[in-house]
Structure formats: C-alpha cells, structure tokens
C-alpha cells in the first residue's frame, strides 16, 4: 500500500494545503483517529485507507475548532463499484478517468467498469470502434495502473451478443449479424470475434473478472438466424451461446458475469424483465454455467419489488451483483429525484439481503447529453450505504456535497429540470424541441398545455434563484444555470404562442417573434458551455452529434420567427401547426431526440 501516494491524492481531491501525516496499522474494519493534522488509520485495503484519510480531511475542514475526531466503519458490500458508459458517443479522456478514480477511491469504492461495446482497439477488426474515439491498449493499461494504486480494480466490460450495432453497421461485419444490433449465434466467425474481444481484454487487464453483457437481446434468433435455421428453442439458443462464451472466457482465465434480464425476458409473455409471472424453465437454470448474474434495476421505487427480484435471482443459484442507476440518461442534467426515489429502497434491500457486490451505473443513452461529473454527489448514496450499513439522508447528502464540491441545494435545483420523481423528460424535449410542436409528456395531464408549461416554468424560476445564490462559480454550475434558463424561456414561449395566436393577439405575437433571436442566442450559449465540459472530459469523437443537434435546433428557431413574421405581415393567412388541436404525446417510453419530430426514427 503506497500510503504517501494515497495521502497526496486525497489532499488533491479535498484541496487541503496544510502538511498532514498518516500512520497505518493493519486491521479488518476501518478505524480513523485524527489529532491535529495527524491521522491514525487501521485498515487493510488501499480503498479503505483512501476513504479514511478523505473523511478525516473533510471533517477537519468543516470543523476547524475541533482538535480531534474519530470514526469506525465496516464494509457491508465486498465490492462497491461504478460502471461508466463510454459507448454512447462519449469516450472519457484518460485524465478524466484518473479524476473519476480519485473521487471513487475517496468514497471507499473499489471497482470500476468502463462499459466498452466497441470503443477499444482490436487489430484484426479495423472497423471495430472506427471513428468512435476508441481506447488504445496503452491507454487502458495506464488507466488500470492508476486505479490499482488507489485500490480500485478495473474490470473489463464488453458485449458478446446484443448492443453491437455500432460495429455491425459496417459492410465489413454484415455477415456477423442476426439483427442490426445482435450477433449471429452458432456462427463460427461470430465466436472468432468474441474470442478476439476476450483475448484483447486479457492482454490489457490483470483482473480475473469480466462482464460480458448479453442484455436486451429479446430478438435473438428471430432475424437472420431464423432465415438460416428456422424456428429454434430460444432458451436453448441463449444457453448454448452463453456456454460457448464462458468456455472462451475460462480459456483466458476470466470468470464472467452477465446481465440477467434475458433469462427473465424469454420467460415472460411480454418479454418484460420485471414481469412477476415470468417463468424461467428449470432446464434453463440447470444449464447455467458458473457465472455471476448482474441484476440491473433503475426504475422502481418499491422496497418490496427489489426484495422480490433479489429472491427470484436467488433461485438461479449463482452469485448476484446488483446494478442500480444514477440517472444521467434523461438528458442534460442528472435526474436526482428519480435516483433518490429508486436507489434508497434498492440499497436498503441489498443491505437486508446480504448482497455482496453492488454497482452504481452511469449510462449515456441517446448521445451522452449529460456530463457524468454532474452526478458525483449520488456516488455518496452508494458509498454511505456500503460503509455505514444504513441510509441516512442528511449524512450521505453531506458527503455528496464534499465529493461534488457543490451544496445540496444546487443539486436540488438541477433536479427541477425533471418535474417530479419519475422519468418525465419535458426539459430535454424543450431544449431540443420546436417552439410550435409540443412533443412531450405533461406532468399534470388533467391540465392544459399552457397550464403545465407555466407551472413548470415557475419551478424552473425558483431553481434558478437557488442556483444563482448558492452555486460555486464552476463550469458545471454555470452550464446548469443556462440549461434551466433556456428551458424556462422555451416553456414560457410555448405557453404563450398558442394562446396569443388563438385570439389573434397581434401585439403579443410581435413580442413573441422578437424574443426568438434571444432564445436562439441562449441555445448557442448552452452549446458553448456544453462544449467546454465535453472538451475537458471526453475525446472529440461524438461531439459532432450534439453539435448537429444544437445547430439544427437553433436554425429551426429562426425559421419559426420567419413563419410568425410572415403571418404578422399578412404574407400568410395562418400558421398551420398552431391551427391543429394538441393531442397527448401518444408515444411509449422516455423522450429521445428523434421524438421531438413527427417522423418515426427509422425514417430519419
């Protein structure tokens, strides 16, 4: 254990400048005693030492008049990790991963998975990760070495069945497809690819564990496989594929873990992972090789639900890894309300169940619109559950303030972007959306569109006041402030335009038309602040997608102004879109960028 390096890192994370000394004694639990600027530690892992030093430094900073302090903690989860997505268009720079590891180690987290679908180099497959910012082998080795110094195990995390669309899109790999995103099972060339993936991971990572994915492949066996082989027992197909992959992993000295949803989906009439009536055949359970099952669950807020799902996983008679979510995939800002509402009961269930491996996941669906460093505060929810064995909001929120550098009221202000604890993405729909096309789910369906938008704009106004009063002047807070302001302006505009047009209030319409250039300027200001964060944390590849979205949105804003001006000048007799009655959104699922248009995604 390199104690001097650990101390130096924790001093950097806290910003503490005074000279500190540390002594270490071996012991099972974590015992920390601080006297002045000296810390006595008793622990036996680098991650525990990191946490002990970090907690002592933060407590000393907050309580400068206290001469001494002590605490004793016990790790309730053997593995406490973070899975971060680098496959949805944003690949973390090496230096950003180092910074992330520093913060993880400070909280006593000891496992990191960088979720790579195709974002790493494989010499025999030139289109694998092509133009996607893929990691070189040397970059991953450097990340692994850095993490090891702080007691964080880097576990490779790949895909060997579905979620392979970025690679399978190329003509060079068409022969490997079952479906556009799913590999062709029972095909030798597909297993050549999988073996190349696993072999590459072994050349880079010393870990004995590997995550092989295999989630969300409900269409397995129904595409090109069906054309080649006809109907098939899909449980048998999945088991056969899994056993083949496991043998490849064992060949290279890996013990695999995989997402568990496919077994439940194939046992459900509706392919619903959480279907209480799903029946997994006993033969499928017997056919399971020696793997760890990773149970992921991000959407539920019932303790009874998590208890039931953990019990159902027990029936599979394999080690369980629970993966919860810090909700970064709803667009632009973390959905802290939904994170808190779902992960508190989830972690309570894991503690009661004796779950030994727990992951926080940070996903980047739909272009990775949310910078993951905005979400650091909720790592504290997971870490305090692990080290305290209980979940006390006032305590973990204080630790969340320490690790993020932002007061909790700022996080609550960011959460106002989402009206309520559920997955309502009205904010994202407004940022990308058209001023004339209200494609979003209303928080209060019993109210009119205008009433919903006015209420939402009021919530954003309150949040803006909070963030302006309490936010430190850091790039994340400036960006969050402008996101909230842009959303508020667009909500107010959409609430007013239909009312003014409906009664032909020409002065109000002229005022609204005059506001459009300012909204377009604000949209561009958000783009520039967003780019600052992206450039700091991510490789350049992937930004072009968000840049195009911003550009298209800004261009359409000015186009709307021209449409309103033409009506005001008498060049047109009406604005057709505003003549139509507004219906409910009529689309299933969370808001994605393509859902801000009328045209289905497969036509775009």
SVG drawing of the C-alpha trace seen along z (x, -y; Angstrom):
<svg xmlns="http://www.w3.org/2000/svg" viewBox="-60 -45 65 74">
<polyline fill="none" stroke="black" stroke-width="0.4" points="0.0,0.0 1.5,-3.3 0.4,-5.5 2.2,-8.6 0.6,-8.5 -2.8,-7.9 -2.4,-10.9 -1.2,-13.1 -4.2,-12.1 -6.7,-12.7 -5.2,-16.1 -5.6,-17.0 -9.3,-15.8 -10.1,-17.9 -8.0,-20.9 -6.3,-20.8 -2.9,-22.6 -1.7,-22.0 1.0,-19.4 -0.5,-16.1 1.0,-12.9 -0.5,-9.4 0.3,-6.2 -1.2,-2.8 -2.0,0.3 -3.4,3.5 -6.9,4.3 -10.1,5.7 -12.5,2.8 -11.8,-0.9 -10.8,-2.9 -9.8,-6.6 -8.4,-8.8 -7.4,-12.4 -5.4,-14.6 -4.5,-17.9 -3.0,-17.3 -2.1,-13.7 -4.2,-10.7 -4.0,-7.2 -5.6,-4.5 -6.5,-0.9 -7.5,0.9 -6.2,3.5 -7.0,2.2 -6.0,-0.9 -9.6,-1.9 -10.3,-1.8 -7.2,-3.9 -8.3,-6.4 -11.8,-6.7 -10.4,-7.1 -8.0,-9.8 -10.6,-11.6 -13.2,-11.6 -10.7,-12.9 -9.6,-15.7 -13.2,-16.7 -14.2,-16.6 -11.2,-18.7 -12.1,-21.3 -15.7,-21.6 -14.8,-21.6 -11.6,-23.7 -12.0,-24.2 -12.1,-20.5 -8.7,-19.2 -9.6,-15.5 -12.1,-13.2 -12.6,-9.5 -14.9,-7.1 -15.1,-3.3 -16.8,-1.8 -17.3,1.6 -17.7,2.5 -21.2,4.1 -20.6,4.7 -17.5,6.7 -17.4,4.9 -18.7,1.4 -18.2,0.2 -19.1,-2.2 -19.9,-1.3 -19.5,-4.3 -20.7,-4.2 -18.2,-5.2 -20.2,-3.6 -22.9,-6.2 -20.8,-8.7 -18.7,-10.0 -15.4,-8.3 -13.8,-9.6 -10.3,-11.0 -7.6,-9.1 -7.1,-12.1 -10.9,-12.3 -10.9,-8.6 -8.0,-9.4 -10.1,-12.2 -13.1,-9.8 -10.9,-7.2 -9.7,-9.8 -13.3,-10.6 -14.3,-6.9 -11.3,-6.0 -12.1,-8.9 -15.5,-7.3 -14.0,-3.8 -15.2,-2.4 -13.1,0.5 -14.3,1.5 -14.6,-0.3 -16.1,0.9 -15.7,-1.2 -18.5,0.1 -17.0,0.6 -19.2,2.0 -16.7,1.3 -14.7,-1.6 -11.3,0.2 -8.8,1.2 -8.7,4.7 -6.0,5.0 -7.8,7.7 -11.0,5.7 -10.3,2.2 -14.0,1.1 -14.3,2.0 -14.7,-1.4 -13.9,-3.1 -14.0,-7.0 -15.6,-6.5 -12.7,-7.6 -11.8,-4.0 -9.1,-3.4 -5.7,-2.2 -4.3,0.8 -1.8,-1.5 -4.4,-4.0 -6.3,-1.2 -3.1,0.2 -2.4,-3.3 -5.9,-3.6 -5.6,-0.2 -2.3,-1.0 -3.6,-4.3 -6.7,-2.7 -4.7,0.2 -2.6,-2.4 -5.7,-3.5 -7.2,-0.1 -9.7,-0.3 -10.0,2.9 -10.6,2.2 -12.9,5.0 -13.3,5.2 -16.9,4.7 -17.8,5.7 -20.7,7.1 -20.8,10.6 -24.4,10.7 -26.5,7.5 -25.6,3.8 -23.2,4.3 -24.9,2.1 -22.1,-0.4 -19.8,2.3 -22.4,4.3 -23.4,1.3 -20.4,1.7 -20.4,3.8 -17.3,5.5 -19.3,7.1 -22.7,7.7 -22.1,11.5 -21.9,11.4 -25.5,10.0 -28.6,11.8 -30.4,8.5 -28.9,5.0 -27.6,4.9 -27.4,8.6 -24.6,11.1 -25.4,14.3 -25.3,17.2 -23.9,20.6 -21.7,18.9 -18.0,19.6 -16.9,16.2 -19.0,14.6 -17.1,16.7 -13.8,15.7 -14.9,12.0 -15.8,12.8 -12.6,14.7 -10.7,11.7 -12.6,9.4 -11.8,11.6 -8.2,12.2 -7.7,8.4 -9.1,7.9 -6.7,10.4 -3.7,8.7 -4.7,5.5 -6.3,6.2 -5.0,8.3 -8.5,8.7 -9.8,12.2 -13.3,11.0 -15.0,9.9 -18.5,8.5 -19.8,10.0 -23.1,8.1 -25.7,10.2 -28.6,7.9 -31.6,6.6 -31.3,9.2 -35.0,10.1 -34.9,10.5 -32.2,13.2 -32.8,16.0 -35.6,14.1 -33.6,12.3 -31.0,13.7 -30.7,16.7 -34.3,17.5 -33.8,17.2 -30.8,19.6 -32.1,22.1 -35.8,21.6 -37.6,21.7 -35.5,22.5 -35.9,23.0 -34.6,19.6 -33.8,20.6 -31.6,23.4 -30.0,21.0 -29.2,18.5 -27.8,21.2 -25.7,22.7 -24.3,19.3 -23.6,18.4 -21.8,21.7 -19.7,21.2 -18.7,17.7 -18.0,18.9 -15.6,21.5 -13.8,18.8 -13.6,16.7 -12.3,19.6 -9.6,20.3 -8.2,16.8 -8.5,17.1 -11.7,14.9 -14.7,15.6 -17.6,13.9 -20.6,12.0 -23.6,11.1 -26.8,9.1 -29.6,11.4 -32.5,9.9 -32.5,12.2 -33.5,15.2 -36.4,13.4 -37.5,11.8 -37.6,15.1 -39.7,16.5 -42.2,13.6 -45.1,13.5 -44.5,9.7 -40.6,10.0 -40.7,7.8 -37.7,8.3 -39.7,7.5 -42.8,9.5 -43.9,11.1 -45.4,14.0 -42.2,14.7 -41.3,18.4 -37.7,19.4 -37.7,23.2 -35.8,25.4 -33.8,26.8 -32.5,23.2 -31.4,22.8 -29.7,26.2 -27.9,25.3 -26.4,22.1 -22.6,22.2 -20.6,20.9 -21.2,17.2 -22.2,14.2 -25.7,12.7 -25.9,9.0 -29.4,7.8 -30.0,4.3 -32.9,2.2 -33.2,-1.6 -36.9,-2.4 -38.7,-1.0 -39.3,-2.8 -40.8,0.1 -38.7,1.9 -41.0,4.9 -40.2,5.0 -36.4,5.2 -36.8,7.8 -38.9,10.0 -36.4,9.6 -33.4,10.5 -35.3,13.6 -36.1,14.6 -32.4,14.3 -31.6,16.5 -33.5,19.3 -30.9,19.2 -28.3,20.3 -25.5,18.1 -23.7,15.1 -25.6,11.9 -24.3,8.4 -26.8,5.6 -26.6,2.7 -28.5,-0.5 -28.6,-3.7 -27.5,-7.3 -29.9,-8.7 -27.8,-10.6 -29.5,-9.3 -32.6,-11.6 -30.9,-14.5 -28.6,-17.4 -28.8,-17.2 -28.9,-14.2 -32.3,-13.2 -31.5,-13.3 -35.2,-12.9 -35.5,-9.6 -32.1,-8.5 -33.1,-9.1 -36.6,-7.6 -35.3,-4.4 -31.9,-3.8 -32.8,-4.3 -35.2,-1.3 -32.8,0.7 -29.8,0.3 -32.0,1.0 -33.0,4.3 -29.4,5.1 -28.3,4.5 -31.1,6.6 -30.4,9.4 -26.7,9.5 -25.8,8.7 -22.0,8.6 -21.5,6.8 -23.2,3.5 -22.6,1.2 -23.7,-2.3 -24.2,-2.8 -23.9,-6.0 -25.3,-5.5 -25.2,-7.8 -28.2,-6.8 -29.1,-9.0 -25.8,-10.7 -24.5,-11.1 -26.0,-14.6 -25.2,-14.7 -21.7,-15.1 -21.1,-12.4 -19.2,-14.7 -22.5,-16.5 -23.7,-13.3 -20.8,-12.7 -22.9,-13.6 -25.0,-10.5 -22.0,-8.2 -22.2,-9.1 -25.6,-7.4 -24.0,-4.1 -20.8,-4.6 -22.5,-5.5 -24.9,-2.5 -21.8,-0.3 -19.7,-1.8 -22.5,-2.7 -24.9,0.1 -27.8,-2.3 -29.1,-5.1 -29.4,-8.5 -30.2,-11.3 -28.6,-14.1 -25.4,-12.1 -25.0,-10.9 -26.0,-14.3 -23.3,-16.0 -20.7,-13.5 -22.3,-14.2 -21.5,-17.9 -17.9,-17.1 -17.3,-14.9 -19.0,-17.1 -17.9,-20.5 -21.5,-21.7 -24.1,-22.4 -27.1,-20.1 -29.5,-22.9 -27.7,-23.2 -28.3,-19.5 -32.0,-20.0 -32.1,-23.0 -30.7,-20.8 -33.4,-18.2 -36.1,-20.8 -35.3,-20.1 -37.4,-17.0 -40.9,-17.8 -41.4,-15.0 -39.6,-11.8 -40.4,-9.9 -38.9,-9.8 -40.6,-12.9 -38.2,-14.5 -40.1,-17.6 -36.8,-19.6 -35.0,-17.6 -37.9,-17.9 -37.9,-21.7 -34.1,-22.1 -34.2,-20.2 -37.8,-20.9 -39.5,-23.1 -41.4,-26.2 -44.5,-25.1 -44.5,-21.3 -45.1,-20.3 -43.9,-16.7 -43.5,-15.8 -45.4,-14.1 -47.2,-16.6 -46.5,-16.3 -50.2,-17.1 -52.3,-15.6 -55.5,-16.9 -54.3,-20.5 -53.9,-22.3 -50.6,-22.5 -50.3,-26.2 -51.1,-25.5 -48.5,-22.7 -45.8,-24.9 -46.5,-27.9 -46.3,-25.7 -43.1,-24.1 -41.5,-27.5 -42.3,-28.6 -40.5,-25.6 -37.5,-26.4 -37.6,-30.1 -37.4,-29.0 -34.5,-26.7 -32.7,-29.5 -32.8,-31.7 -31.3,-28.9 -28.5,-28.1 -27.6,-31.7 -27.4,-32.3 -25.6,-29.2 -23.7,-27.8 -19.9,-28.0 -18.6,-29.5 -17.6,-26.3 -18.2,-25.2 -20.9,-22.6 -23.0,-25.1 -22.7,-27.8 -23.8,-25.2 -26.7,-24.0 -27.9,-27.6 -28.1,-28.2 -29.8,-24.9 -32.5,-25.8 -32.8,-29.3 -33.2,-28.1 -35.8,-25.6 -37.7,-28.2 -37.7,-30.6 -38.9,-27.9 -41.6,-26.7 -42.9,-30.3 -42.8,-30.8 -44.7,-27.7 -47.3,-28.5 -47.9,-32.0 -47.7,-31.4 -50.8,-29.2 -52.9,-31.5 -51.8,-34.6 -52.4,-33.0 -55.8,-31.6 -57.2,-35.0 -55.1,-36.7 -53.4,-39.0 -51.1,-40.6 -49.1,-42.8 -48.4,-39.6 -47.4,-37.7 -45.0,-40.6 -43.4,-40.4 -43.1,-36.7 -41.5,-36.9 -39.0,-39.5 -37.9,-37.0 -36.8,-34.3 -33.3,-35.6 -32.6,-35.9 -33.7,-32.3 -31.5,-31.2 -28.6,-33.1 -29.2,-31.3 -29.3,-28.0 -25.9,-28.7 -24.6,-29.8 -25.7,-26.5 -23.9,-24.8 -20.7,-26.6 -20.8,-25.8 -21.6,-22.2 -18.6,-22.0 -16.4,-23.3 -17.4,-20.4 -17.2,-17.9 -13.7,-19.1 -12.5,-18.8 -13.8,-15.3 -14.3,-13.5 -12.5,-12.7 -13.6,-14.8 -15.4,-12.0 -19.1,-12.1 -19.4,-15.8 -20.3,-16.2 -23.7,-14.5 -24.6,-17.0 -23.3,-19.9 -25.5,-19.0 -28.5,-18.8 -27.7,-22.3 -27.2,-23.6 -30.5,-22.2 -32.4,-23.4 -31.0,-27.0 -31.7,-27.1 -35.3,-26.0 -35.8,-28.7 -35.0,-31.4 -37.2,-29.6 -40.1,-29.8 -39.6,-33.5 -39.8,-33.9 -43.1,-31.9 -44.6,-34.2 -43.3,-37.3 -44.9,-36.2 -48.3,-35.8 -47.9,-39.2 -47.1,-40.9 -50.1,-39.3 -48.0,-37.2 -49.8,-34.1 -53.3,-33.8 -52.5,-31.4 -49.8,-29.3 -50.9,-25.7 -49.3,-23.9 -50.9,-26.3 -54.4,-25.6 -54.2,-22.0 -55.6,-20.7 -52.9,-19.3 -53.2,-15.6 -51.4,-13.6 -47.9,-12.6 -49.0,-9.1 -45.6,-7.6 -44.3,-5.0 -41.1,-5.3 -38.8,-8.2 -38.1,-11.1 -35.3,-10.6 -34.0,-13.2 -35.9,-11.7 -39.1,-12.0 -39.0,-15.8 -40.1,-15.2 -43.3,-13.8 -41.3,-11.4 -40.6,-8.0 -36.9,-7.3 -36.4,-4.7 -37.2,-7.3 -34.6,-9.8"/>
</svg>
